[in-house]
């Protein structure tokens, strides 16, 4: 017959055994709640910006965007926002869709003409079935005109000439320094302008193209006021466009 001491010892051992089991289960449950992911399980990262992810732009676009933002700072353009095409790529802009604030990129391996120009104004000319545009643009302190047409492979890159003394109907020959220019083409076009293009608010304009062996003159007659640009031709494939907004 077991003694009382032996019974108490047996009960103590049994209690310790079950307490150990309960503690082990608690430790296991606590460990499961704090379990680290296995090596093959990916860590979930929180999405920045509420899940709206914008695909990265290429370096050229980022560079142009940064320069556009710097130049547009402090200016107020009232052009309506352009509806961007869906997807990560930039929308294509045609010559006839350009507006104030867009960017003209010229890369002709010519430091006198190359640059990222901000469009200040655009004048659209329609003469019969032909359409052309006069783009007034600036790259820093360089302000230039680009006279272009979708049908032509060569456009005019011009610098405005002031103080030329012409008024009313221009002559057939114009002498400027060592260059003698001869009238090669004259036209009449309807005109519609947007932005800061520097032209009178008139519905029609007369245009004149003068040529010398290596230079060109472009004249616009708005009523009696004559505007003049001097420069040369520029292959259209050296020019590309980016939206400014």
C-alpha positions as CSV (number, residue, x, y, z in Angstrom):
1,X,0.0,0.0,0.0
2,X,1.3,3.4,-1.0
3,X,2.0,5.8,1.8
4,X,0.6,9.3,1.9
5,X,4.0,10.8,1.0
6,X,4.3,8.6,-2.1
7,X,0.8,9.7,-3.2
8,X,1.6,13.4,-2.8
9,X,4.8,13.0,-4.7
10,X,3.0,11.3,-7.6
11,X,0.4,14.1,-7.7
12,X,3.2,16.7,-7.8
13,X,4.9,15.0,-10.6
14,X,1.7,14.7,-12.6
15,X,0.8,18.3,-12.1
16,X,4.3,19.4,-13.1
17,X,4.0,17.3,-16.3
18,X,0.7,18.9,-17.3
19,X,1.8,22.4,-16.4
20,X,4.9,21.8,-18.7
21,X,2.6,20.7,-21.5
22,X,0.4,23.8,-21.1
23,X,3.5,26.1,-21.0
24,X,4.9,24.5,-24.1
25,X,1.6,25.0,-26.0
26,X,1.5,28.7,-25.0
27,X,5.1,29.2,-26.1
28,X,4.3,27.5,-29.4
29,X,1.2,29.6,-30.0
30,X,3.1,32.8,-29.2
31,X,5.9,31.8,-31.6
32,X,3.4,31.1,-34.4
33,X,1.9,34.6,-34.0
34,X,5.4,36.2,-34.3
35,X,6.8,33.8,-37.0
36,X,9.1,35.4,-39.5
37,X,8.7,34.5,-43.2
38,X,10.7,31.6,-44.5
39,X,13.6,32.4,-46.8
40,X,11.5,31.5,-49.9
41,X,8.6,33.8,-48.9
42,X,8.7,37.3,-50.4
43,X,8.4,40.3,-48.1
44,X,5.4,42.5,-49.0
45,X,6.3,46.2,-49.5
46,X,3.7,48.9,-49.0
47,X,2.9,50.8,-52.2
48,X,3.8,54.4,-52.2
49,X,1.4,57.1,-53.2
50,X,-1.7,55.1,-52.4
51,X,-1.1,52.5,-55.1
52,X,-1.0,55.0,-58.1
53,X,2.3,54.1,-59.8
54,X,3.7,56.3,-62.6
55,X,6.1,54.5,-64.9
56,X,9.5,56.1,-65.0
57,X,10.3,58.4,-67.9
58,X,13.4,58.0,-70.1
59,X,16.3,60.3,-69.1
60,X,15.8,62.6,-72.1
61,X,12.2,63.3,-71.2
62,X,13.1,63.8,-67.6
63,X,15.8,66.3,-68.6
64,X,13.4,68.2,-70.8
65,X,10.6,68.2,-68.2
66,X,13.0,69.6,-65.6
67,X,14.1,72.4,-67.9
68,X,10.4,73.1,-68.9
69,X,9.4,73.4,-65.2
70,X,12.3,75.8,-64.5
71,X,11.4,78.1,-67.5
72,X,7.7,78.0,-66.9
73,X,8.0,79.0,-63.2
74,X,6.4,82.3,-62.7
75,X,4.6,82.3,-66.1
76,X,0.8,81.8,-66.5
77,X,-0.3,79.9,-69.5
78,X,-4.0,79.7,-70.0
79,X,-4.0,76.9,-72.5
80,X,-6.4,74.1,-71.7
81,X,-4.8,70.9,-70.5
82,X,-4.1,68.3,-73.2
83,X,-5.7,65.0,-72.8
84,X,-2.9,62.5,-72.5
85,X,-3.1,59.1,-74.1
86,X,-3.3,56.1,-71.8
87,X,-0.2,54.1,-71.0
88,X,3.3,54.9,-69.9
89,X,4.6,56.4,-73.2
90,X,4.4,60.1,-74.1
91,X,1.6,61.0,-76.5
92,X,2.7,61.9,-80.0
93,X,2.2,65.5,-80.9
94,X,1.8,66.6,-84.5
95,X,3.0,69.9,-85.9
96,X,-0.6,71.1,-86.2
97,X,-1.4,70.2,-82.6
98,X,1.3,72.4,-81.0
99,X,0.3,75.0,-78.4
100,X,1.8,77.4,-76.0
101,X,4.0,75.8,-73.4
102,X,4.9,72.7,-75.5
103,X,8.5,71.9,-76.2
104,X,10.4,72.0,-79.5
105,X,13.6,69.9,-79.4
106,X,16.1,70.6,-82.1
107,X,19.1,68.2,-82.4
108,X,20.9,69.0,-85.6
109,X,24.5,68.8,-84.2
110,X,24.6,72.6,-84.6
111,X,25.2,74.6,-81.4
112,X,23.7,77.7,-82.9
113,X,20.4,76.0,-83.4
114,X,20.2,73.0,-81.1
115,X,18.2,73.4,-77.9
116,X,15.0,72.7,-76.0
117,X,12.7,75.5,-76.9
118,X,9.5,76.5,-75.1
119,X,6.7,77.5,-77.4
120,X,5.4,81.0,-76.6
121,X,2.9,81.3,-79.4
122,X,1.7,79.7,-82.6
123,X,0.2,81.2,-85.8
124,X,-1.6,78.8,-88.1
125,X,-1.6,79.9,-91.8
126,X,-4.0,78.4,-94.3
127,X,-3.5,79.1,-98.0
128,X,-5.9,77.1,-100.2
129,X,-5.4,73.4,-99.2
130,X,-2.0,74.0,-97.7
131,X,-1.5,74.6,-94.0
132,X,1.7,75.8,-92.3
133,X,2.6,77.2,-88.8
134,X,4.8,79.9,-87.4
135,X,6.1,78.8,-84.1
136,X,7.5,81.5,-81.8
137,X,9.8,79.8,-79.2
138,X,12.6,80.6,-76.7
139,X,15.5,78.7,-75.3
140,X,16.8,80.9,-72.4
141,X,17.6,84.3,-74.0
142,X,17.4,82.9,-77.6
143,X,14.1,83.7,-79.2
144,X,13.5,82.1,-82.6
145,X,10.8,81.4,-85.2
146,X,10.2,78.0,-86.8
147,X,8.1,78.2,-90.1
148,X,7.0,74.7,-90.9
149,X,4.5,72.7,-93.0
150,X,3.6,69.0,-92.7
151,X,4.1,68.6,-96.4
152,X,7.7,69.9,-96.4
153,X,10.8,68.0,-95.5
154,X,12.8,71.3,-94.9
155,X,11.6,74.0,-92.6
156,X,12.8,77.6,-91.9
157,X,14.7,78.4,-88.6
158,X,14.8,82.1,-88.2
159,X,15.8,85.0,-86.0
160,X,13.6,88.0,-85.9
161,X,15.1,91.2,-87.4
162,X,14.0,94.5,-86.1
163,X,14.8,98.0,-87.4
164,X,14.7,96.9,-91.0
165,X,12.8,100.0,-92.1
166,X,10.3,98.2,-94.4
167,X,6.7,99.4,-94.4
168,X,3.8,98.3,-96.7
169,X,4.5,96.2,-99.8
170,X,8.1,94.9,-99.7
171,X,10.4,95.3,-102.8
172,X,11.5,92.4,-105.0
173,X,15.1,92.6,-103.8
174,X,16.5,93.2,-100.3
175,X,20.1,93.9,-99.4
176,X,21.3,93.0,-96.0
177,X,25.0,93.4,-95.4
178,X,26.8,91.1,-97.8
179,X,23.7,89.2,-98.7
180,X,21.4,90.1,-101.6
181,X,18.0,88.5,-101.3
182,X,15.6,88.0,-104.2
183,X,11.8,87.3,-103.8
184,X,11.1,83.7,-104.6
185,X,7.5,83.3,-103.4
186,X,4.6,85.4,-102.3
187,X,1.4,84.2,-100.8
188,X,-1.9,85.3,-99.0
189,X,-3.2,83.2,-96.1
190,X,-5.8,83.3,-93.4
191,X,-4.3,83.4,-90.0
192,X,-5.2,82.2,-86.5
193,X,-2.9,82.7,-83.6
194,X,-2.7,81.5,-80.0
195,X,-0.3,82.6,-77.2
196,X,2.4,85.3,-77.2
197,X,3.3,85.2,-80.9
198,X,3.7,89.0,-81.4
199,X,1.5,89.4,-84.4
200,X,-1.5,91.8,-84.9
201,X,-5.0,90.3,-84.4
202,X,-5.8,90.3,-88.1
203,X,-7.5,87.5,-90.0
204,X,-5.2,87.6,-93.1
205,X,-1.5,88.0,-93.8
206,X,0.7,88.3,-96.8
207,X,3.9,86.2,-96.7
208,X,7.1,86.6,-98.7
209,X,10.1,84.2,-99.0
210,X,13.4,85.7,-100.2
211,X,16.5,83.7,-101.0
212,X,20.2,84.2,-101.4
213,X,22.8,81.4,-102.1
214,X,23.0,80.4,-98.4
215,X,20.4,82.4,-96.5
216,X,16.7,83.1,-96.4
217,X,14.4,85.9,-95.5
218,X,10.8,85.4,-94.3
219,X,8.5,88.4,-94.3
220,X,5.0,88.8,-93.1
221,X,2.9,91.8,-93.9
222,X,0.0,92.5,-91.5
223,X,-1.8,95.5,-93.0
224,X,1.1,97.9,-93.4
225,X,3.2,96.3,-90.6
226,X,6.1,94.1,-91.8
227,X,7.8,91.5,-89.7
228,X,11.1,89.9,-90.8
229,X,13.0,86.8,-89.9
230,X,16.4,85.8,-91.3
231,X,18.0,82.4,-91.2
232,X,18.2,79.2,-93.1
233,X,16.6,75.8,-93.8
234,X,16.4,73.0,-91.2
235,X,15.6,69.4,-92.0
236,X,12.3,68.4,-90.4
237,X,13.8,65.1,-89.0
238,X,16.0,67.2,-86.7
239,X,12.9,68.5,-84.9
240,X,10.7,66.7,-82.3
241,X,8.0,67.8,-79.9
242,X,7.1,67.1,-76.3
243,X,3.9,68.2,-74.5
244,X,4.5,70.9,-71.9
245,X,1.6,69.9,-69.6
